[in-house]
Amino acid sequence: MAAERPSGSGVRERARALREELARHDHLYYVEARPEISDAEYDRLFRELVELERAHPELVAPESPTQRVGAPLPEGQGFRKQRHSVPMLSIESLFSDDEVREFEKRIRRFLVLDDALELDWVVEPKFDGASAALVYENGQLVLGCTRGDGEFGEDVTANLRTVRNVPLRLHGGVREVPTLLEVRGEVLIERESFARFNEERAREGRPELANPRNAAAGALRRSDPAEVARYPLVFQPWAVARVEGVRFESYWEARAALVDWHFPVNRWAERVHGLEACLAYHRKLELGRAELPFDVDGIVAKLDALELRERLGSTARSTKWQYAHKFPAHEATSTLRAIEVQVGALGRLTPRAHVDRVGIGGVEVRHTTLHNADHVHALGLRIGDRVFLHRAGDVIPQIMGVAEPAHGDAPADWEQRIPSELVRAGALRAGVCARWRESFSMPSTCPDCGTEVVAEGKFRRCPNLYGCRPQIVGRTLMATRRGALEIDGLGEKMVEQLHDAGLLHDLADLFHLETHRERLVALERWGAKTVANLLEQIEGARHATFERFLVALGIPDVGAATARSLALHFATLDDLRGASLEDLQHVENVGPEVAASIRAWFDRSENAALLTRCFEGGLRLEYPKLHIDTSSPLFDKTVVFTGTLAALGRAEAKKLVESAGGKVASSISAKTHFLVQGEGGGSKRDKAAQLGIRVLDEAEFLALVGRTQ
């Protein structure tokens, strides 16, 4: 006799009970690894819930286990870009105990800590996967996105819902659920699971994947969640980026809350006292690295006290309260086939090695940078040598030295095995060294345009900034990459075609391409649809943030971190263009050399013309909206510090002024509003008195910014 089906309110109650029961078993199986029921019993409960929801669609809830796999994206539709409410910044990578100790010294100087005071740290493995952020509102998962460039990620909520140890709804049985929670972590594949997954793919006749890290990152960007669900993905949390409705004093306390809310626990994490304990943890984890189920490339050490993290803050690129201590790299050997000289986007000539294909840590390596001629000579390289390679930080391949020098006559097939891209019209391209046992020397002229190169310390540079093809192509690609204008549809080959057709000589030409639509359509392998898509993306790029446009300009020494600092410091592009060398050196990340580079760039007539043509092409800049309390006594005021402060370091004091909307100057002038007097200051106080400038002691300054000692 068939079991009686529930009806009415009984159906609703049964569906709720099944959702809770299945969620509990998911947690037991995927998080705690202690299942209580068989797979067959789980499947029976799951099928019952599916049938109930099919018969009563109004009972389907977002947190239901049946809703983990959603519909695929419509054909041709990409992932929606999502701005991170709190930027996903980088972690400073360190490679030695001495670098770690220097990192802690910087923290101590900033916070003005007594040498005897040991700090509490939380140390964790540095998982080698794909970073992601999960956002919960009132306990419900509402958003999941990739890291992207740190400011913008991609909305992959549907894919992250398929990760079985990610809670769709926070468990509220132990502690209160926050109104808002953002958890960040790593999406990973365990090594054993990866091996089984590759075996399954091989049986299906599908290509095997290179390594767990690339597989996890690739899975998150697949368009069909059903396909993503096939990957054995797991989530390991490593940060609480935002929380509302509950309060924590330490990261260790926040981790305990995550476990109560049914996130997976990182059982390898430890809370330690003092820096030497961090170093000991690094040594312990390195020795047991092979026993971990995941690939890791180091450890991450984070200050536990959230109040100290808040005081330290971050640079435009990375947080100041945590560091990554990397493990030594993997190594391999290969044959050096050739060295070619490449011309960079800013004209620097860089030798690059071509080696026989070799796998290092799951990644296939064919090329590696050689930095400069001095580096090549120091390694003692000759073409044909067997060389040691390793991946620095498990990422960047490098040649470390000669394993076996080339000797005797060249192998019979040597000429045939020279990489084909290094040969043009039957001869080696300019700037290529590929003959057996040949030693490398830097060319005296640019291998592309023939211009005589200039020396810049250990480096050589082609000065033909506006006429050298690889520089024009390289700067254009820099301008269109992520973190800049983000014109994804414009690849290297397309930029080269545009340049060779006389349609692109600098960044500004991109904003005028629409006037050449017919010529664009006529380019090889383009066509009307390609042109329409490109012009649509360029239209979107016309509305750019100040920071991203500065990155796009390719100003020497101005990367993403410095661009962000400049965008936060100067209200408009015109303010930046008119800044003096002294003004520029008041900006975080900008010293005398970088200031001179920025000033020189804006002083060139070619760059002034480029900016004019960008705006003529419809460029519109969006300036950052700073959340500054305009009622602060320091708003729009200039502050000078003198002497030694007791309660906080000079860098932290500067940060307090700037966060209140003020500016910090290095010398007294008629434009100064306050002088903050520490221990040992003298001459500046006299000048302040002459000019009638208000002098504050440290306690008065702290009161002014709302801080207590």
N, C-alpha and C positions, 0 to 999 in steps of 0.2 A: 504494500500500500504506500503511495507517495506521501512524503511529508507535507503537512498543511502549510501553505504559503501565508505569511503574515499579510495583513491588510490594514489600510487606514493609518492611524498613528503608529500601529505596530510595525508597518513597513519603514516608516521614518526612523523609528527607534532601532530597528534591526540594521538598517544601513549605517546609522551612526556607530553602532556597536561593532560592526564589521570593519569600518574604517579605522576605528581606534585599535581593534585587535590586530589588523594587518600592519598598521604603523608600528605597533609594539614589536611584532615579530620581525619586521624590517630592521628595527633598531637592534634587536637582539642578534640578528644574523649578520648585518653589514657593519655594525659599530662595535658590539661587544663580543662578536664571534662565539656566541653560546646559544645556538638555536634550541628551542623547546619543542618544536613540532617537526614532522617530516616534510619534505618538499611536496609530497602528495597531499598532505593535510592542508598545507598553505595554499596549494593550487585549488583545492576544493572551496576554501573560504573566499579566495579571489574570484572564482567563477560565480559563486553565489552573489557576491557584490556586483559583478558585471551584469548579471541577469536582473537584479533588482533595479539598477540604474537604467538598464535598457527599457524595462517596463515602466519606470517612473523617472523620466529625464529630469524632473524638477528636483530630484534628490541628489543629482550630480554636484559635488562640491570640489573647489579647486585643490583642496588638500587630499582628495581621495587618491589612494594608490593607483586606481585605474586611470588617473589623469596625468601620470608621469610622462607619457609619450604623447605629444601633440601632433598637429598636422604639419606637413612640410611647408617651407616657404614657397610662394608662387614662383614659377619658372622665371628666371631673369631678375628676381628681386633679391637684393643683398640685405645684410643685417643693418638695422637702424643704429646710427651712432648715438652714444649716450655719454653725456658729460658726467664725470665723477664729481659728486658733491664735495668730497675731500680728495685732492689729487693722489694718485697711486705713485708715490715717489720711489726712487731707486734706493738701494742700500749700498753704502760705501764698502767696496771689496778690499780686504786686506790679506796679505799673503805671508806674513811673518809675525812672530811674537813681538818683535820690536815695534812693528807698525801698530799692533793692537795696543801696546803700552802708550804709544804716542797719541793714539785716538783717545784713550782715557785721560791723558794729561790735558788735552784740549777741553774735554768736558769739565775737568776740575778747574781749569783756569776760568772758563765761562761762568761756572756756578760759584766760584771762590770757595772751594771746599778745603777743609783741613786735610793734610796728607794722611793723617791717621784714620780718617773716616772711610771705611770700606763701603762700597755700593752693592746693592742687591741687583742681581741680573737674572733674567730668564734665558736659558740657552736651549736651542732647538736645532735639529738637523735642517740644513738648507736644502729643501726638497727641489729636485730638478724636474719641474713639470710646467704647467701653464697656469699663471695667476688668474684669479677670478674674484669677483665681489658679489655677495648675496645681500639683498636688502629685504627686510621683513617689516611690515606695518601691522601693528596689533597682532603679532605672532604669525602672520600669513606671508609666505614668500611671494613678493610682487615683482622682483627684478633680479636678474643675474647677468653680469656683463664681464667681458674680458678686460685685461689691463690696458690694451692698446698702447698709446704713447704716454700714458700716465694721466693725461687730462681728459681725453676722450677714449672710451672703449666701445665695444659693440654689444648690443643687446642680444644675448644668447640665452635668455631665460628658458625658452622651451628646451634647449639642449641640456642646460644645467639641471632641470627638473628630472632628467633621466638618470642622474647620478644617484645611485640607490642609498648612499649614506647621507645625502643632503636632506634635512627635514623640510617637508613642504609646509608644515605648521609647527611652531615651537611648542615643546611640551611644557605645560604649566603646572605639573603636579608637585614640583619641589619648591620652586620659587616663582615670584611674579614675572610675567612676561612683559618685556618693554613695549612701549607704544611704537618705537622705531629702533631698529637694530641693523647695522651693516657689518657683516662679517667678511673678512678677506682670508683667502687661503690658496692652496695649490691643488689643481686637478691633476691626478697622477694615475699611473698604471703600475701595479706591482710587477716586479721582474718575472715571477713565475706565471702570473696571469698573462703577461705580454707574450711569453714563450708559447703558452697554450693558444692564445689568440692568433699568433702567427701560424702555428700548426694548422689551425682551423682554416685560415685563409689559404694556406698552401693546398689543403685538401679540396677547397672550392675552386682552385685554379686562379686565385687572386694573388697579386704581388705581395710579398712579405714587407712589413714596415721596418724602417731602419732602427729605431730606438723608441723606448717608451715616451720620452719627452716630446718628440715630434708627433708621435701618434696621438698623445693627449691633446696637444695644441691643434692638430688637424681635425680631430673629432669635434672639438667645440665649434668649429667654423663650418661644419657640414650643414647643408640646408634641410636635411630630413631628420627629425628627432628619432624616428624609428631606427635609422642607421646608427645614430649616436648611441642609442640604447644597447647596441650589440657590443660596444667597446666596454671592457672591464674597468671603467673609470671609478675612481674614489676621490673624495675631497678631504683635505687636511687643513683645518683652520689655523691661521697664524696671526690674526689681528682682529681687534674690534675697532673699526674705524669711526663708527658713530653709535650712540645709544641714548635714548630718551625714555624717561620714566623710571629708570633705576640708576644707581650711581656706584662707581667702583673707585677704590683708592689705589689699586695695583692691577697690573696685567695678570698676575697669578690668580687674583680674585675673579677677574673677568673670565679666565680660562675655566675656572670651576663652574661659573654660571653657564658657559657654553655646554659643558657636559650635562648639567641639569636640564638644559633646553633640548637635549638629545643630539647635539653635534658630536661627531667622532672625537675621541680623546687622543691627543698626541702623547703616546706613552713613553716617548723617548725624551720629552722635554724635562728639564730640571730647573729648580730655583736655587741659585748658588749665591754665596756671599764673597765678594771680592774678585778682582780681576784674575788672580792666579787660578781660582777655581774655574773661570771661563777657559783659560788656557789648558787646564787639566782635562776639561770636558772635550775640548777640541782633539787632544791627543787620544783620549779614550774612544771617541767616535770614529776617528781615522783608523784606529786599529781594528775596530769592529765594523768597518764600512761594508765589507762584503756580506756580513750577516744581516744587514738591514734589508727589508723586503723591497725598498724603493731605491732608485738612483739618487744619491745626494752628492753635492760637490763642495760641501763645507758645513760650517755651523753658522747660525745667526745668534748673536747675543744682544739682548734688549734690556734697557733699564726697566726695572719692575715698577718703580714709583711713577704713577701717571702725572703727578705734580711736577716732578723733575723733567719729564718729557715735554710738558707744556712750556716750562721755562726755557728749555733748550731750543724747541721749535725745529725748523728745517731751513735748508737752503732752497733755492729754486729747483734743485735737482734731487736732493736726498735728505732724509731725516738725519738729525744730529745725535739721536739718542740710541742708535743701534748700528751694528756693523756686521758684515759677513766675513768670516775668517775661512778662506778657501783651503781646500786640500791640494796637495801636489797633483800635477796634471798627469794624464795618461801619455804613454810614449809609444813610438813605432819607428821603423827605419824604412827608407825608400831611396830611389835613385834621382839625383838632381838632373833633369833633362835640359833646362834652359833658365836663363834669367832675362826678363824683359823690363824695360823702363816704362813705367806708366806716368802719365801727366794727370795730376789731380785737378779738381775743380778750381782750386786757387793757385794752380801753376806749379805746385811742388812736384819734383821728379822723384819717384819712388821705385826702387827695384823690387820685382816680384818673382819668386821662384816658381817654376813648374816642376812638379815631381810626379813619378808614377803613382797612379791611384793607390791609396792605402787607407784602411779603416782605422780610426783612432776613437775609442770609446763609443762605437756605434755610429760615427759620422765619417763619411768618405771625404778624404782630403786630396786635392790635386794642386792647390796653389797655397802659397804662404808669403806674407810680406817679409821683406828684408830690411825695412826701415830706411837705411841710407848706405852709401858706399863704405863708410868706415865700419859699419856693422858687418858687411859682407867680407871685408878684408880681415876683420878680427876673427871671424869664423874660419878663415882660410879656405874658402870654397873654390872648387874648380868644377866645371861642367863634367858630369859623369860620376862624381863622388856619391857614395852611399852616405846618407845623412840621417842623424837622429831628429825626429820630429816629436813635438808634444803639443797638447792643447792647453794653453795657459788658462787657468780657471775653468778647465774643462770646456772651453768655448773657442778661443782663438788659436789656430794652428801656428806654430813657430818652429824654425830650424834651430836646434841647440848646438850642433857641432857635426864634425865629420866622423862617421862610423868606420868607413874604409875608403881611402883615397882612390880616385881613378888611376889606373896604371896600364902600361902596355898600349897596344893599338886599339883603336875604336872598334867596338863590335860591328859586325858586317851590316847589321840593320839599323845602325845609329841614325843615319840621315832620314830613313823612312819613319823613325819613331819620334822625330821632332814634332811637337804639337802643331797641327795644321793651321791653327789661328795665328801662328807666329810667322807664317810663310805667305808672301804675296808675289805673284807673277814669277814663281819658281825660285825666289831668293828670300833670305831672311829679312823681315821688316827692320826698319831703322830702330836702333835702340835694343836689339835682341842679341843676346850672347848665348849660342847654342852649340858651338863646335867642341868636340871631344877635348877635355882637359883645359879648356880655355878659361882664363881668369877674367873676372868682371872689372870693367872700368866705366865710370859715369861719363856719358857723352857730353861734349862741350856745347852742343846745340840741341834744341828741342827736337825729339824724334818725330814730332808731328808737323810743326810749322817751320822748323829750321832756324828759329830765333836763337841767338846766342844766350845761353843760360847765365844766371847770376848766382853768386854764392851767398848763402844765408847761414852762417855757422857750419854745421855738419851737412846741411842740405843744399840742394840746387833747385832753382826755380826758373821757369819760363816767364819772362816779364810781359809777354804778349797777351795780357789779360783779356782784351776785347777782340782778338783776332785768331786765337788758338782754338781749334775745333774741340778738343777734349775738355778744355776749360769752359767753353760756352755750353757744351752738352752737360758737363758735370754740374755746373752751377744751376742750370735749368732743372736737372733732376733733384738737386738739393732743395730747390724752391718748391717742387711739387710733391715732396715726400710727406710722410706722416709727421705731424708736429709743425709743418709749415703750411703750404696752401692745399695740400692733400688732393691733388688731381690724379687719382688712382689710375685713370685710363691712359696715361701718357708714359709709355715705357722708353727705355734707352734707344731702341731701334727707331721708334717714332720720332724722338727728338733729333736723332741723327738725320732722318729723312727731312724733317722740317728745316734743319740747318743747311743741308746740302741743296735744298730747293730754294734757298735764299729767303725763307719765310721767318727765320728765327735767328736773331743775333744776340738777344738778351732777354731777361725776364719780361720786360715791358711788352715785347712782341706777342706774348701769349694773349694779352688783353686786346690785341688788335687782329687776331687770327680770323675773326668772323667776317672781316672784309675780304678775305681770300677764300671763301667757301668753295668756289669752283676749282681753284688750284688744289685745295686740300682733297677734294673728292677724287681728283685725277691721280693722286699719289698711289704707288703700288700697294695693293692689299688694304687700301683704306675703304672708300665707298661712302655713300650718303649716310648710312646708319652709324658708322664709326665716327664720322665728322660730327654728326648731330649729338652723339653721346659726349664727345670731347668738348664741344662748345657748351653743352649743358653743364658739364663739370667746371669749366672755366667761369661760367656765369656764377656758379656757387662760390667759386674762389674769389670773386670780386668783393665779397663781403668777408673780410678777414680781420681777426683780432690783431691788435698792435703787436703783441708778442710773436705771433706766428709769422707776421709779415717781416719782422726783424730777422727771424730765422731764415726766411725765404731770400732775403737780400744777400746772404752769403758774405757778410762782413767778416774779414779775417778775425779769428779769436772770439767770435760771438756765436756760441752754440745756444742750445735751448735754455740752459740755466742762466747764462748771462743775459739772453734776450728777455727772459722773464723778469730779472732784476731791473733791467732798463725800463721795461714797460710799467713796472710798479713804481719806479722812481720819477719818471718824467710823464707829465700829464698828456702830452701830445708829441707827435713826430716832430713838429716844428720846434718844440722845447728841446728835444734831443739834438736836432740838427744845430741848434744854437749854443749847445753846452760847451763850456771851456774844458780844458784838460783837468783843471781843479774840480769843476762840477762833476765830471765823469768819475773821478776817483772817490767821490762820496758814495758811489753805488756799490752794493754788495757784489763780490766776484770781479770787480774792476780795479786793477792796479795800474801803475804807470804805463806798462807796455800795451795792455789792452785798451786803455784810454787813448793812447797815441794811435793805435790801429783804427779805432772808431772815428777819431777826429780826422785822420788821413782819408778814410773812406768817404766821409761826407764832404771833404774839401775838394774831391776830384770832380771836375766839370762833367765827365761822362756819367757819374753816378747821380749828379743833380738832374741831368737830362733824363736818366732812366726813371727817377721818381716822378718827374713831371709827366712822362709818357704813361706811367702806370695809372696815375690819376685821370689823365685824359682818356684812358681806356676803360674807365668806370670803376676803378678801385675805390672802396669805401672802408675806412678803418673803424673798428670797434675798440674803444678804449676800456680798460678794466674799471669796474665799479668797485671802488674800495669801501669796505664797511668800516668807516672811521667815525668815532664819536666826535662830531663837530662841536659839542659842548665842552670838550676837554680843554683845560687851561693851556695845553701845549699845542692845540690845533693851529696849524699854519705859523708856528713859532720856531725860531732857531735856537738850539741849545748847544753850549760848549761845555765840555768836561775838563777838569784839571785835577791833578793829584790822583791818589789811589782810593777807590771806593772799598768799603769794608764788607758790605752785605751782598754785593753783586759785581760781576766783572764788567769791564767797559763794553764788551760786545752785547751783553744782555741789557745794559743800560741804554745803548743805542737802539736796540730792538724795541724797548718800552716807549721811547720817544717817537719812533717812526710809526708804531702801532696806534699811537694817539694822534697821528696826523702831523707831527712835527718833523723837523730836520735837524741833523747833528752836523755841526761845522767843527773844523779843527782849530780855528783861530778866532779871536775876538774882533768884531768890527761893529760899525754903527747899526748893522742889520741883526745883531745878536739880541735875543730877548732875555735869556737866562744863562747864568754861569753856575754850574754845579761844582761845588768845592769839596774835594776829597782831601785825604791826608797828604801833605807835602806840596800842595799847589801854592803858588805865590804870585808870580809876575802877572798872570792873567787877571787875578783879583784886583790888582792895582789899576790895570787898564779898564776893567769893568767899572770900577768906581769913577774913573775919569769920564766915562761915557754914560754914567747913570744907569747901568745895567743891573738888574736884580740878581743878587748872589744867593744861592740856595745851598744849605748843607745837605748831606745825604738823606737824613730823615725827612727834611722838607721836600726833597725831590720825590722820595718814595710816596709820601702823602699826596703829592700832586698827581701822581699817576695811579693812585688807588692801591698801592702796595704797602704791606706792613713788613717791618723787619723781622 
